Amino acid sequence: MLELLTWAVGGILLVLSGMHVYWVFGGKIGIKAAIPSTGTDRLFEPSKIGTAIVAILLALAAWFVLELGGVTQFLLFNSFYSYGAGLLSCLFILRSIGDFKWVGFFKRKKGTVFAKWDRVLYSPLCFLLGSSILIIMFLRTE
């Protein structure tokens, strides 16, 4: 079960990384749903560099999860696993809770394309990823 969960979380993170790479190279599919908006205007215009950094961080998170679950083996300190898993888990769970205005389960802004997808997919997925990383951390046997 640990290995399956590890592959699932790592795979999801790699797919998300790949989507960001797609956007770096000019892809347009999903952009409206990926950026919070007021209804008429986006809250921000992501730069290619910023999007590339997010893609790299998601890929590194995928690699870390695969390491944490024991699917891959690299030389990381044992204490790093706990701290890293705790930090990564907190980041995803905090993202799912949100800022109480534009993103997360408790956002006030509703009625936009992003708000719909955030309610249906993004926030639940972030909560699931954060919780799954904690489960992987507690189930690993090192």
OpenMM code with the backbone's topology and positions (N, CA, C; nanometers):
from openmm import Vec3, app, unit

residues = "MET LEU GLU LEU LEU THR TRP ALA VAL GLY GLY ILE LEU LEU VAL LEU SER GLY MET HIS VAL TYR TRP VAL PHE GLY GLY LYS ILE GLY ILE LYS ALA ALA ILE PRO SER THR GLY THR ASP ARG LEU PHE GLU PRO SER LYS ILE GLY THR ALA ILE VAL ALA ILE LEU LEU ALA LEU ALA ALA TRP PHE VAL LEU GLU LEU GLY GLY VAL THR GLN PHE LEU LEU PHE ASN SER PHE TYR SER TYR GLY ALA GLY LEU LEU SER CYS LEU PHE ILE LEU ARG SER ILE GLY ASP PHE LYS TRP VAL GLY PHE PHE LYS ARG LYS LYS GLY THR VAL PHE ALA LYS TRP ASP ARG VAL LEU TYR SER PRO LEU CYS PHE LEU LEU GLY SER SER ILE LEU ILE ILE MET PHE LEU ARG THR GLU".split()
positions = [
    Vec3(0.0811, -0.1191, 0.0000),
    Vec3(0.0000, 0.0000, 0.0000),
    Vec3(0.0866, 0.1271, 0.0000),
    Vec3(0.1952, 0.1252, 0.0777),
    Vec3(0.2846, 0.2409, 0.0838),
    Vec3(0.3417, 0.2722, -0.0539),
    Vec3(0.3836, 0.1687, -0.1249),
    Vec3(0.4434, 0.1905, -0.2561),
    Vec3(0.3415, 0.2482, -0.3549),
    Vec3(0.2197, 0.1980, -0.3517),
    Vec3(0.1142, 0.2484, -0.4405),
    Vec3(0.0827, 0.3953, -0.4102),
    Vec3(0.0697, 0.4280, -0.2840),
    Vec3(0.0425, 0.5661, -0.2446),
    Vec3(0.1584, 0.6575, -0.2846),
    Vec3(0.2793, 0.6090, -0.2649),
    Vec3(0.3980, 0.6870, -0.3015),
    Vec3(0.3996, 0.7159, -0.4507),
    Vec3(0.3764, 0.6141, -0.5324),
    Vec3(0.3737, 0.6327, -0.6773),
    Vec3(0.2604, 0.7259, -0.7191),
    Vec3(0.1448, 0.7139, -0.6550),
    Vec3(0.0308, 0.7994, -0.6897),
    Vec3(0.0622, 0.9466, -0.6608),
    Vec3(0.1131, 0.9746, -0.5414),
    Vec3(0.1447, 1.1128, -0.5047),
    Vec3(0.2582, 1.1663, -0.5924),
    Vec3(0.3632, 1.0873, -0.6089),
    Vec3(0.4742, 1.1292, -0.6947),
    Vec3(0.4285, 1.1524, -0.8378),
    Vec3(0.3440, 1.0646, -0.8883),
    Vec3(0.2924, 1.0795, -1.0248),
    Vec3(0.2088, 1.2047, -1.0425),
    Vec3(0.1219, 1.2325, -0.9467),
    Vec3(0.0398, 1.3537, -0.9529),
    Vec3(0.1288, 1.4774, -0.9541),
    Vec3(0.2293, 1.4795, -0.8683),
    Vec3(0.3198, 1.5942, -0.8634),
    Vec3(0.3971, 1.6104, -0.9948),
    Vec3(0.4365, 1.4990, -1.0561),
    Vec3(0.5059, 1.5069, -1.1859),
    Vec3(0.4131, 1.5577, -1.2956),
    Vec3(0.2879, 1.5157, -1.2951),
    Vec3(0.1913, 1.5657, -1.3933),
    Vec3(0.1712, 1.7162, -1.3758),
    Vec3(0.1585, 1.7606, -1.2511),
    Vec3(0.1435, 1.9040, -1.2247),
    Vec3(0.2670, 1.9815, -1.2711),
    Vec3(0.3845, 1.9248, -1.2482),
    Vec3(0.5075, 1.9866, -1.2960),
    Vec3(0.5050, 1.9972, -1.4487),
    Vec3(0.4648, 1.8898, -1.5138),
    Vec3(0.4559, 1.8892, -1.6599),
    Vec3(0.3591, 1.9929, -1.7138),
    Vec3(0.2478, 2.0148, -1.6430),
    Vec3(0.1532, 2.1181, -1.6858),
    Vec3(0.2180, 2.2558, -1.6813),
    Vec3(0.2966, 2.2803, -1.5781),
    Vec3(0.3650, 2.4092, -1.5676),
    Vec3(0.4702, 2.4256, -1.6774),
    Vec3(0.5395, 2.3178, -1.7114),
    Vec3(0.6356, 2.3227, -1.8225),
    Vec3(0.5617, 2.3558, -1.9520),
    Vec3(0.4454, 2.2948, -1.9721),
    Vec3(0.3619, 2.3225, -2.0897),
    Vec3(0.3294, 2.4717, -2.0974),
    Vec3(0.2922, 2.5311, -1.9841),
    Vec3(0.2599, 2.6744, -1.9823),
    Vec3(0.3839, 2.7596, -2.0059),
    Vec3(0.4991, 2.7168, -1.9571),
    Vec3(0.6236, 2.7925, -1.9819),
    Vec3(0.6496, 2.8029, -2.1312),
    Vec3(0.6197, 2.6951, -2.2049),
    Vec3(0.6461, 2.6935, -2.3486),
    Vec3(0.5283, 2.7430, -2.4313),
    Vec3(0.4375, 2.8168, -2.3679),
    Vec3(0.3326, 2.8851, -2.4430),
    Vec3(0.1983, 2.8168, -2.4483),
    Vec3(0.1811, 2.7060, -2.3798),
    Vec3(0.0515, 2.6384, -2.3793),
    Vec3(-0.0568, 2.7263, -2.3195),
    Vec3(-0.1759, 2.7172, -2.3721),
    Vec3(-0.2861, 2.8027, -2.3270),
    Vec3(-0.3978, 2.7246, -2.2572),
    Vec3(-0.4022, 2.5955, -2.2793),
    Vec3(-0.5115, 2.5159, -2.2223),
    Vec3(-0.5030, 2.5181, -2.0696),
    Vec3(-0.6139, 2.5528, -2.0068),
    Vec3(-0.6229, 2.5505, -1.8618),
    Vec3(-0.5794, 2.6775, -1.7915),
    Vec3(-0.5313, 2.7764, -1.8654),
    Vec3(-0.4816, 2.8994, -1.8025),
    Vec3(-0.5933, 2.9733, -1.7287),
    Vec3(-0.7107, 2.9845, -1.7897),
    Vec3(-0.8218, 3.0565, -1.7250),
    Vec3(-0.8599, 2.9927, -1.5920),
    Vec3(-0.8521, 2.8616, -1.5876),
    Vec3(-0.8914, 2.7901, -1.4658),
    Vec3(-0.7790, 2.7859, -1.3627),
    Vec3(-0.6580, 2.8211, -1.4021),
    Vec3(-0.5425, 2.8049, -1.3132),
    Vec3(-0.5044, 2.9311, -1.2364),
    Vec3(-0.5562, 3.0458, -1.2775),
    Vec3(-0.5160, 3.1718, -1.2154),
    Vec3(-0.6389, 3.2392, -1.1550),
    Vec3(-0.6324, 3.2739, -1.0263),
    Vec3(-0.7464, 3.3420, -0.9630),
    Vec3(-0.7782, 3.4735, -1.0347),
    Vec3(-0.9067, 3.5048, -1.0411),
    Vec3(-0.9473, 3.6289, -1.1059),
    Vec3(-1.0592, 3.6961, -1.0281),
    Vec3(-1.0793, 3.8225, -1.0615),
    Vec3(-1.1881, 3.8991, -1.0005),
    Vec3(-1.3203, 3.8677, -1.0686),
    Vec3(-1.3138, 3.7990, -1.1789),
    Vec3(-1.4302, 3.7725, -1.2629),
    Vec3(-1.4068, 3.8309, -1.4006),
    Vec3(-1.3363, 3.9433, -1.4037),
    Vec3(-1.3024, 4.0054, -1.5320),
    Vec3(-1.1513, 4.0097, -1.5538),
    Vec3(-1.0759, 4.0307, -1.4471),
    Vec3(-0.9302, 4.0421, -1.4585),
    Vec3(-0.8611, 3.9382, -1.3714),
    Vec3(-0.7467, 3.8875, -1.4215),
    Vec3(-0.6652, 3.7980, -1.3401),
    Vec3(-0.6016, 3.8765, -1.2261),
    Vec3(-0.5814, 3.8087, -1.1141),
    Vec3(-0.5171, 3.8753, -1.0009),
    Vec3(-0.3701, 3.9029, -1.0288),
    Vec3(-0.3074, 3.8196, -1.1124),
    Vec3(-0.1669, 3.8400, -1.1481),
    Vec3(-0.1400, 3.7714, -1.2807),
    Vec3(-0.0345, 3.8140, -1.3450),
    Vec3(0.0115, 3.7524, -1.4694),
    Vec3(0.1408, 3.6781, -1.4383),
    Vec3(0.1358, 3.5463, -1.4355),
    Vec3(0.2569, 3.4709, -1.4005),
    Vec3(0.3638, 3.4849, -1.5090),
    Vec3(0.4868, 3.5045, -1.4645),
    Vec3(0.5980, 3.5137, -1.5593),
    Vec3(0.6429, 3.3732, -1.5978),
    Vec3(0.7143, 3.3642, -1.7081),
    Vec3(0.7675, 3.2345, -1.7499),
    Vec3(0.8681, 3.1822, -1.6474),
    Vec3(0.9478, 3.2717, -1.5911),
    Vec3(1.0471, 3.2305, -1.4914),
    Vec3(0.9767, 3.1784, -1.3662),
    Vec3(0.8764, 3.2499, -1.3195),
    Vec3(0.8014, 3.2059, -1.2018),
    Vec3(0.7337, 3.0716, -1.2239),
    Vec3(0.6752, 3.0550, -1.3424),
    Vec3(0.6097, 2.9291, -1.3753),
    Vec3(0.7116, 2.8164, -1.3847),
    Vec3(0.8291, 2.8451, -1.4402),
    Vec3(0.9350, 2.7445, -1.4485),
    Vec3(0.9833, 2.7046, -1.3088),
    Vec3(0.9931, 2.8021, -1.2192),
    Vec3(1.0343, 2.7714, -1.0817),
    Vec3(0.9323, 2.6805, -1.0146),
    Vec3(0.8045, 2.7086, -1.0357),
    Vec3(0.6995, 2.6220, -0.9792),
    Vec3(0.7113, 2.4811, -1.0373),
    Vec3(0.7363, 2.4700, -1.1681),
    Vec3(0.7524, 2.3392, -1.2316),
    Vec3(0.8692, 2.2626, -1.1690),
    Vec3(0.9802, 2.3302, -1.1464),
    Vec3(1.0983, 2.2665, -1.0857),
    Vec3(1.0678, 2.2231, -0.9429),
    Vec3(1.0017, 2.3111, -0.8671),
    Vec3(0.9684, 2.2772, -0.7281),
    Vec3(0.8725, 2.1583, -0.7196),
    Vec3(0.7774, 2.1520, -0.8108),
    Vec3(0.6852, 2.0368, -0.8125),
    Vec3(0.7593, 1.9082, -0.8488),
    Vec3(0.8522, 1.9165, -0.9440),
    Vec3(0.9320, 1.7987, -0.9802),
    Vec3(1.0187, 1.7540, -0.8628),
    Vec3(1.0786, 1.8503, -0.7919),
    Vec3(1.1581, 1.8166, -0.6735),
    Vec3(1.0710, 1.7563, -0.5636),
    Vec3(0.9498, 1.8064, -0.5491),
    Vec3(0.8572, 1.7501, -0.4500),
    Vec3(0.8225, 1.6054, -0.4874),
    Vec3(0.8029, 1.5798, -0.6156),
    Vec3(0.7744, 1.4430, -0.6610),
    Vec3(0.8916, 1.3512, -0.6291),
    Vec3(1.0120, 1.3971, -0.6597),
    Vec3(1.1317, 1.3178, -0.6299),
    Vec3(1.1418, 1.2924, -0.4798),
    Vec3(1.1184, 1.3958, -0.3992),
    Vec3(1.1255, 1.3807, -0.2538),
    Vec3(1.0244, 1.2765, -0.2042),
    Vec3(0.9034, 1.2816, -0.2557),
    Vec3(0.8000, 1.1854, -0.2132),
    Vec3(0.8422, 1.0437, -0.2517),
    Vec3(0.8980, 1.0258, -0.3704),
    Vec3(0.9447, 0.8928, -0.4109),
    Vec3(1.0573, 0.8447, -0.3194),
    Vec3(1.1437, 0.9366, -0.2781),
    Vec3(1.2496, 0.9033, -0.1818),
    Vec3(1.1883, 0.8683, -0.0464),
    Vec3(1.0962, 0.9505, -0.0018),
    Vec3(1.0324, 0.9309, 0.1283),
    Vec3(0.9658, 0.7948, 0.1371),
    Vec3(0.8975, 0.7554, 0.0306),
    Vec3(0.8279, 0.6277, 0.0284),
    Vec3(0.9180, 0.5085, -0.0002),
    Vec3(1.0463, 0.5339, -0.0236),
    Vec3(1.1409, 0.4250, -0.0451),
    Vec3(1.1394, 0.3674, -0.1849),
    Vec3(1.0738, 0.4350, -0.2789),
    Vec3(1.0690, 0.3856, -0.4166),
    Vec3(1.2023, 0.4078, -0.4853),
    Vec3(1.2660, 0.5204, -0.4570),
    Vec3(1.4001, 0.5482, -0.5089),
    Vec3(1.4942, 0.5631, -0.3901),
    Vec3(1.6205, 0.5453, -0.4152),
    Vec3(1.7199, 0.5556, -0.3073),
    Vec3(1.8285, 0.6540, -0.3466),
    Vec3(1.8428, 0.7578, -0.2680),
    Vec3(1.9480, 0.8559, -0.2853),
    Vec3(2.0006, 0.8865, -0.1466),
    Vec3(2.1082, 0.9549, -0.1380),
    Vec3(2.1689, 0.9803, -0.0076),
    Vec3(2.1111, 1.1053, 0.0580),
    Vec3(2.0026, 1.0879, 0.1316),
    Vec3(1.9459, 1.1959, 0.2113),
    Vec3(1.9544, 1.1565, 0.3571),
    Vec3(1.9729, 1.2540, 0.4425),
    Vec3(1.9778, 1.2262, 0.5853),
    Vec3(1.8396, 1.1886, 0.6361),
    Vec3(1.8340, 1.0916, 0.7263),
    Vec3(1.7059, 1.0450, 0.7792),
    Vec3(1.6239, 1.1570, 0.8413),
    Vec3(1.6879, 1.2483, 0.9139),
    Vec3(1.6129, 1.3568, 0.9769),
    Vec3(1.5530, 1.4507, 0.8720),
    Vec3(1.6158, 1.4578, 0.7558),
    Vec3(1.5649, 1.5427, 0.6482),
    Vec3(1.4285, 1.4946, 0.6006),
    Vec3(1.4069, 1.3636, 0.6011),
    Vec3(1.2782, 1.3095, 0.5576),
    Vec3(1.1646, 1.3637, 0.6425),
    Vec3(1.1803, 1.3592, 0.7731),
    Vec3(1.0734, 1.4053, 0.8616),
    Vec3(1.0485, 1.5547, 0.8462),
    Vec3(1.1562, 1.6329, 0.8481),
    Vec3(1.1398, 1.7771, 0.8345),
    Vec3(1.0828, 1.8132, 0.6968),
    Vec3(1.1372, 1.7521, 0.5941),
    Vec3(1.0916, 1.7802, 0.4584),
    Vec3(0.9472, 1.7387, 0.4373),
    Vec3(0.9116, 1.6209, 0.4867),
    Vec3(0.7741, 1.5733, 0.4713),
    Vec3(0.6778, 1.6622, 0.5495),
    Vec3(0.7172, 1.7023, 0.6684),
    Vec3(0.6327, 1.7912, 0.7478),
    Vec3(0.6110, 1.9250, 0.6787),
    Vec3(0.7197, 1.9816, 0.6265),
    Vec3(0.7106, 2.1097, 0.5567),
    Vec3(0.6247, 2.0980, 0.4314),
    Vec3(0.6514, 1.9970, 0.3496),
    Vec3(0.5770, 1.9787, 0.2254),
    Vec3(0.4286, 1.9547, 0.2538),
    Vec3(0.4013, 1.8729, 0.3528),
    Vec3(0.2638, 1.8451, 0.3912),
    Vec3(0.1934, 1.9731, 0.4364),
    Vec3(0.2604, 2.0505, 0.5196),
    Vec3(0.2022, 2.1770, 0.5674),
    Vec3(0.1729, 2.2727, 0.4522),
    Vec3(0.2640, 2.2811, 0.3561),
    Vec3(0.2435, 2.3708, 0.2421),
    Vec3(0.1172, 2.3339, 0.1658),
    Vec3(0.0996, 2.2050, 0.1383),
    Vec3(-0.0190, 2.1626, 0.0643),
    Vec3(-0.1465, 2.1799, 0.1460),
    Vec3(-0.1433, 2.1472, 0.2728),
    Vec3(-0.2633, 2.1618, 0.3563),
    Vec3(-0.2980, 2.3097, 0.3746),
    Vec3(-0.1979, 2.3943, 0.3953),
    Vec3(-0.2243, 2.5383, 0.4058),
    Vec3(-0.2812, 2.5933, 0.2751),
    Vec3(-0.2319, 2.5447, 0.1627),
    Vec3(-0.2880, 2.5879, 0.0337),
    Vec3(-0.4347, 2.5473, 0.0225),
    Vec3(-0.4683, 2.4295, 0.0723),
    Vec3(-0.6082, 2.3865, 0.0641),
    Vec3(-0.6981, 2.4731, 0.1526),
    Vec3(-0.6473, 2.5156, 0.2667),
    Vec3(-0.7240, 2.6055, 0.3542),
    Vec3(-0.7375, 2.7412, 0.2872),
    Vec3(-0.6289, 2.7915, 0.2327),
    Vec3(-0.6316, 2.9130, 0.1528),
    Vec3(-0.6089, 3.0411, 0.2287),
    Vec3(-0.6362, 3.1516, 0.1590),
    Vec3(-0.6137, 3.2848, 0.2141),
    Vec3(-0.7431, 3.3509, 0.2626),
    Vec3(-0.8526, 3.2789, 0.2590),
    Vec3(-0.9842, 3.3244, 0.3031),
    Vec3(-1.0460, 3.4300, 0.2122),
    Vec3(-0.9808, 3.4581, 0.0985),
    Vec3(-1.0401, 3.5526, 0.0041),
    Vec3(-1.0465, 3.4951, -0.1364),
    Vec3(-0.9316, 3.4551, -0.1922),
    Vec3(-0.9268, 3.4156, -0.3332),
    Vec3(-0.9118, 3.2656, -0.3542),
    Vec3(-0.8406, 3.1949, -0.2665),
    Vec3(-0.8125, 3.0523, -0.2871),
    Vec3(-0.8440, 2.9722, -0.1612),
    Vec3(-0.8644, 2.8437, -0.1799),
    Vec3(-0.8823, 2.7531, -0.0666),
    Vec3(-1.0279, 2.7229, -0.0352),
    Vec3(-1.0455, 2.6310, 0.0580),
    Vec3(-1.1799, 2.5897, 0.0987),
    Vec3(-1.2623, 2.7058, 0.1542),
    Vec3(-1.1975, 2.8009, 0.2163),
    Vec3(-1.2689, 2.9081, 0.2865),
    Vec3(-1.2649, 3.0410, 0.2120),
    Vec3(-1.2452, 3.0377, 0.0811),
    Vec3(-1.2399, 3.1618, 0.0029),
    Vec3(-1.3774, 3.2296, -0.0004),
    Vec3(-1.3744, 3.3611, -0.0099),
    Vec3(-1.4996, 3.4373, -0.0204),
    Vec3(-1.5376, 3.4618, -0.1651),
    Vec3(-1.4382, 3.4743, -0.2544),
    Vec3(-1.4663, 3.5030, -0.3956),
    Vec3(-1.5139, 3.3764, -0.4637),
    Vec3(-1.6369, 3.3809, -0.5118),
    Vec3(-1.6962, 3.2664, -0.5801),
    Vec3(-1.7483, 3.3135, -0.7156),
    Vec3(-1.7853, 3.2201, -0.7982),
    Vec3(-1.8462, 3.2563, -0.9256),
    Vec3(-1.7514, 3.2743, -1.0418),
    Vec3(-1.6235, 3.2491, -1.0231),
    Vec3(-1.5285, 3.2583, -1.1341),
    Vec3(-1.4894, 3.1172, -1.1775),
    Vec3(-1.4277, 3.1080, -1.2932),
    Vec3(-1.3815, 2.9770, -1.3424),
    Vec3(-1.2822, 2.9175, -1.2433),
    Vec3(-1.1879, 3.0004, -1.1974),
    Vec3(-1.0899, 2.9507, -1.1013),
    Vec3(-1.1581, 2.9051, -0.9727),
    Vec3(-1.2510, 2.9829, -0.9207),
    Vec3(-1.3173, 2.9490, -0.7942),
    Vec3(-1.3882, 2.8140, -0.8053),
    Vec3(-1.4497, 2.7883, -0.9191),
    Vec3(-1.5165, 2.6596, -0.9391),
    Vec3(-1.4158, 2.5453, -0.9341),
    Vec3(-1.3079, 2.5576, -1.0113),
    Vec3(-1.2082, 2.4519, -1.0151),
    Vec3(-1.1340, 2.4383, -0.8822),
    Vec3(-1.1174, 2.5488, -0.8132),
    Vec3(-1.0531, 2.5442, -0.6825),
    Vec3(-1.1391, 2.4651, -0.5835),
    Vec3(-1.2696, 2.4867, -0.5888),
    Vec3(-1.3611, 2.4153, -0.4990),
    Vec3(-1.3699, 2.2676, -0.5343),
    Vec3(-1.3744, 2.2385, -0.6633),
    Vec3(-1.3956, 2.1011, -0.7095),
    Vec3(-1.2670, 2.0187, -0.7132),
    Vec3(-1.1544, 2.0810, -0.7481),
    Vec3(-1.0318, 2.0037, -0.7714),
    Vec3(-0.9107, 2.0520, -0.6924),
    Vec3(-0.8724, 2.1787, -0.7057),
    Vec3(-0.7430, 2.2232, -0.6529),
    Vec3(-0.7311, 2.2101, -0.5014),
    Vec3(-0.8264, 2.2643, -0.4281),
    Vec3(-0.8178, 2.2576, -0.2815),
    Vec3(-0.8286, 2.1142, -0.2299),
    Vec3(-0.9256, 2.0340, -0.2795),
    Vec3(-0.9279, 1.8945, -0.2331),
    Vec3(-0.8002, 1.8180, -0.2686),
    Vec3(-0.7452, 1.8441, -0.3879),
    Vec3(-0.6219, 1.7761, -0.4271),
    Vec3(-0.5062, 1.8167, -0.3368),
    Vec3(-0.4949, 1.9439, -0.3048),
    Vec3(-0.3879, 1.9888, -0.2151),
    Vec3(-0.4018, 1.9249, -0.0776),
    Vec3(-0.5246, 1.9171, -0.0271),
    Vec3(-0.5459, 1.8536, 0.1031),
    Vec3(-0.5099, 1.7050, 0.0958),
    Vec3(-0.5498, 1.6389, -0.0112),
    Vec3(-0.5181, 1.4976, -0.0299),
    Vec3(-0.3678, 1.4751, -0.0402),
    Vec3(-0.2981, 1.5600, -0.1153),
    Vec3(-0.1528, 1.5466, -0.1276),
    Vec3(-0.0843, 1.5675, 0.0066),
    Vec3(-0.1235, 1.6725, 0.0786),
    Vec3(-0.0633, 1.6993, 0.2090),
    Vec3(-0.0870, 1.5858, 0.3070),
    Vec3(-0.2080, 1.5355, 0.3118),
    Vec3(-0.2407, 1.4240, 0.4018),
    Vec3(-0.1660, 1.2972, 0.3611),
    Vec3(-0.1586, 1.2730, 0.2310),
    Vec3(-0.0902, 1.1528, 0.1819),
    Vec3(0.0587, 1.1560, 0.2131),
    Vec3(0.1189, 1.2724, 0.2037),
    Vec3(0.2614, 1.2841, 0.2371),
    Vec3(0.2836, 1.2518, 0.3843),
    Vec3(0.1940, 1.2979, 0.4710),
    Vec3(0.2040, 1.2624, 0.6131),
    Vec3(0.1887, 1.1115, 0.6337),
    Vec3(0.0942, 1.0515, 0.5648),
    Vec3(0.0734, 0.9064, 0.5762),
    Vec3(0.1976, 0.8315, 0.5315),
    Vec3(0.2549, 0.8730, 0.4179),
    Vec3(0.3778, 0.8088, 0.3691),
    Vec3(0.4885, 0.8228, 0.4723),
    Vec3(0.5008, 0.9406, 0.5320),
    Vec3(0.6049, 0.9631, 0.6319),
    Vec3(0.5875, 0.8670, 0.7507),
    Vec3(0.4651, 0.8506, 0.7981),
    Vec3(0.4418, 0.7656, 0.9145),
    Vec3(0.4502, 0.6161, 0.8828),
    Vec3(0.4237, 0.5785, 0.7565),
    Vec3(0.4271, 0.4368, 0.7207),
    Vec3(0.5652, 0.3871, 0.6799),
    Vec3(0.6527, 0.4783, 0.6437),
    Vec3(0.7852, 0.4313, 0.5996),
    Vec3(0.8593, 0.3657, 0.7166),
    Vec3(0.9459, 0.2743, 0.6844),
    Vec3(1.0072, 0.1901, 0.7886),
    Vec3(1.1572, 0.2135, 0.8039),
    Vec3(1.2005, 0.3364, 0.8100),
    Vec3(1.3429, 0.3622, 0.8328),
    Vec3(1.3627, 0.4543, 0.9476),
] * unit.nanometer
topology = app.Topology()
chain = topology.addChain("A")
for resn in residues:
    res = topology.addResidue(resn, chain)
    for name in ("N", "CA", "C"):
        topology.addAtom(name, app.Element.getBySymbol(name[0]), res)
